[in-house]
Amino acid sequence: MGLNGWFAAAFAILILQRGAELAIARRHARWIRRQGGYEVGRKHYPLLVGVHLFFLVGLALEVAVFKAVPPSWWPAPFALFLAAQGLRVWCIRSLGPYWNTRVMVAPGHRPVVRGPYRYLRHPNYVVVVTELLTLPLVFGAFVSAAVFTVLNLWILLKVRIPAEERVLTQVTPYREEMENRGRFLPRWMKTNEN
């Protein structure tokens, strides 16, 4: 299978994965609503969806139209991409019905502190940042890697995570449960993270 075949396969798997995640998120949202929960941050959700849609378009254009060439070191970002997929599965399994692509909260429920959430507050966002950076690097799509990683990080750090942490602190014992966990790195690895 040539480069175009590998890219087409990876791209198709990514699309199927995103579709499955949206189906899981819809099912979980129904469960949370039955628990008295609700969604916050609806206004910023289209920004995240837009980044991910444009990421797919940009990646496809850079590889298929502008003929990006994989670097000789492509196995390194590919290994990180695969590790991120394992972490994603761990996040979804650990959060169970609380996992969602939207910010869904169930007042009075305790935050999940099992799986990767024993070590980090936001391991799922580590997954997303890692894959937006590494998958383009596998195929030599350096512009897509840079642009969409920066855009996604900006939305996460300036909008999404503050909104999520604010509401979780208001309606759950989030601060007490998570104050000793780093946002993106385990405490034993971090230096000056708040």
C-alpha positions as CSV (number, residue, x, y, z in Angstrom):
1,M,0.0,0.0,0.0
2,G,1.4,3.4,-1.0
3,L,1.4,6.6,0.9
4,N,-2.0,7.6,-0.5
5,G,-3.4,4.3,0.6
6,W,-2.0,4.6,4.1
7,F,-3.3,8.1,4.4
8,A,-6.8,7.2,3.1
9,A,-7.0,4.3,5.6
10,A,-5.8,6.5,8.5
11,F,-8.2,9.3,7.5
12,A,-11.2,6.8,7.2
13,I,-10.4,5.3,10.6
14,L,-10.3,8.8,12.1
15,I,-13.7,9.7,10.6
16,L,-15.2,6.5,11.9
17,Q,-13.7,7.1,15.3
18,R,-15.1,10.6,15.5
19,G,-18.5,9.3,14.5
20,A,-18.4,6.6,17.2
21,E,-17.4,9.2,19.8
22,L,-20.3,11.5,18.9
23,A,-22.7,8.5,19.2
24,I,-21.2,7.7,22.7
25,A,-21.5,11.3,23.7
26,R,-25.2,11.5,22.7
27,R,-25.9,8.4,24.7
28,H,-24.0,9.7,27.7
29,A,-25.7,13.1,27.4
30,R,-29.1,11.4,27.7
31,W,-27.9,9.6,30.8
32,I,-26.6,12.8,32.4
33,R,-29.9,14.6,31.8
34,R,-31.8,11.7,33.4
35,Q,-29.6,12.3,36.5
36,G,-30.6,16.0,36.6
37,G,-27.6,17.2,34.7
38,Y,-27.3,19.7,31.9
39,E,-24.9,21.2,29.4
40,V,-22.8,24.3,29.8
41,G,-20.6,26.0,27.2
42,R,-22.9,25.6,24.3
43,K,-21.6,28.8,22.7
44,H,-18.0,27.6,22.5
45,Y,-18.8,24.0,21.3
46,P,-19.1,25.1,17.7
47,L,-15.5,26.5,17.9
48,L,-14.2,23.1,18.9
49,V,-16.3,21.4,16.2
50,G,-15.0,23.9,13.6
51,V,-11.4,23.3,14.6
52,H,-11.8,19.6,14.2
53,L,-13.6,19.9,10.9
54,F,-11.1,22.3,9.5
55,F,-8.3,20.0,10.8
56,L,-9.7,17.2,8.7
57,V,-10.0,19.4,5.6
58,G,-6.6,21.0,6.1
59,L,-4.9,17.6,6.7
60,A,-6.5,16.1,3.6
61,L,-5.5,19.1,1.5
62,E,-1.9,19.3,2.7
63,V,-1.3,15.5,2.1
64,A,-3.4,14.8,-1.0
65,V,-3.3,18.1,-2.9
66,F,-0.1,19.8,-1.7
67,K,1.7,16.4,-1.6
68,A,3.2,16.6,1.9
69,V,6.0,14.0,2.3
70,P,6.4,12.0,5.5
71,P,9.6,12.7,7.4
72,S,12.1,9.9,7.9
73,W,11.2,10.1,11.6
74,W,7.5,9.4,11.1
75,P,7.5,6.4,13.4
76,A,8.0,8.6,16.5
77,P,4.8,10.7,16.0
78,F,3.0,7.6,14.9
79,A,3.9,5.9,18.2
80,L,2.7,8.9,20.1
81,F,-0.5,9.0,18.1
82,L,-1.2,5.3,19.0
83,A,-0.4,5.9,22.6
84,A,-2.9,8.8,22.6
85,Q,-5.5,6.4,21.3
86,G,-4.9,4.1,24.2
87,L,-5.2,6.9,26.6
88,R,-8.5,8.0,25.0
89,V,-9.9,4.5,25.5
90,W,-8.7,4.6,29.1
91,C,-10.4,8.0,29.6
92,I,-13.7,6.9,28.1
93,R,-13.8,3.7,30.1
94,S,-12.8,5.5,33.3
95,L,-15.3,8.3,33.0
96,G,-18.1,5.9,31.9
97,P,-21.3,7.8,31.3
98,Y,-19.7,11.1,32.4
99,W,-17.4,11.1,29.3
100,N,-18.6,13.5,26.6
101,T,-17.5,15.8,23.8
102,R,-19.6,18.5,25.4
103,V,-19.4,20.0,28.9
104,M,-22.1,18.0,30.7
105,V,-22.5,18.2,34.5
106,A,-24.5,16.3,37.0
107,P,-24.8,18.5,40.1
108,G,-24.0,16.7,43.3
109,H,-22.2,13.8,41.6
110,R,-18.6,13.3,42.7
111,P,-15.8,13.8,40.1
112,V,-14.3,10.7,38.7
113,V,-10.8,10.0,40.1
114,R,-10.0,6.6,38.7
115,G,-8.0,5.6,35.7
116,P,-5.9,8.5,34.3
117,Y,-7.9,10.9,36.4
118,R,-6.0,9.7,39.4
119,Y,-3.0,11.6,38.0
120,L,-4.4,14.4,35.8
121,R,-7.4,16.7,35.7
122,H,-7.7,16.7,31.9
123,P,-6.2,13.6,30.3
124,N,-8.7,13.6,27.5
125,Y,-7.5,17.0,26.4
126,V,-3.9,15.6,26.4
127,V,-5.2,13.0,23.9
128,V,-6.7,15.6,21.6
129,V,-3.7,17.9,21.6
130,T,-1.4,15.0,21.0
131,E,-3.3,13.6,18.1
132,L,-3.8,17.0,16.4
133,L,0.0,17.4,16.6
134,T,1.2,13.9,15.8
135,L,-1.1,12.6,13.0
136,P,-0.2,15.4,10.6
137,L,3.5,14.9,11.5
138,V,3.3,11.3,10.5
139,F,2.4,12.4,6.9
140,G,4.6,15.5,6.8
141,A,1.7,17.9,7.1
142,F,3.6,20.4,9.2
143,V,1.3,23.4,8.6
144,S,-1.7,21.4,9.8
145,A,0.2,20.2,12.8
146,A,1.2,23.7,13.8
147,V,-2.0,25.6,13.0
148,F,-4.6,23.2,14.5
149,T,-2.6,22.4,17.6
150,V,-2.2,26.1,18.4
151,L,-5.9,26.9,17.6
152,N,-7.1,23.9,19.7
153,L,-4.8,24.8,22.6
154,W,-6.0,28.4,22.6
155,I,-9.7,27.3,22.8
156,L,-9.0,24.7,25.4
157,L,-6.9,27.0,27.7
158,K,-8.8,30.3,27.2
159,V,-12.4,29.0,26.9
160,R,-13.2,25.3,27.3
161,I,-11.2,24.3,30.4
162,P,-12.0,27.5,32.4
163,A,-15.8,27.0,31.7
164,E,-15.6,23.4,32.6
165,E,-13.7,23.9,35.8
166,R,-15.8,26.8,36.8
167,V,-19.1,24.9,36.6
168,L,-17.6,21.7,38.1
169,T,-16.4,23.7,41.1
170,Q,-19.8,25.2,41.6
171,V,-21.9,22.0,41.4
172,T,-19.6,19.2,42.5
173,P,-16.7,18.7,45.0
174,Y,-14.3,19.2,42.0
175,R,-11.8,21.5,43.8
176,E,-11.4,19.1,46.8
177,E,-11.0,16.1,44.6
178,M,-8.7,17.5,41.9
179,E,-6.6,20.2,43.7
180,N,-3.7,17.8,44.0
181,R,-3.7,16.8,40.3
182,G,-2.1,18.7,37.5
183,R,-4.1,19.8,34.5
184,F,-1.9,18.1,31.9
185,L,1.1,16.6,33.7
186,P,1.1,14.4,36.9
187,R,2.2,16.5,39.9
188,W,5.4,14.5,40.2
189,M,6.4,15.7,36.7
190,K,5.3,19.3,36.8
191,T,7.1,22.3,38.0
192,N,5.0,25.5,38.1
193,E,1.6,24.4,36.8
194,N,-1.5,25.8,38.7
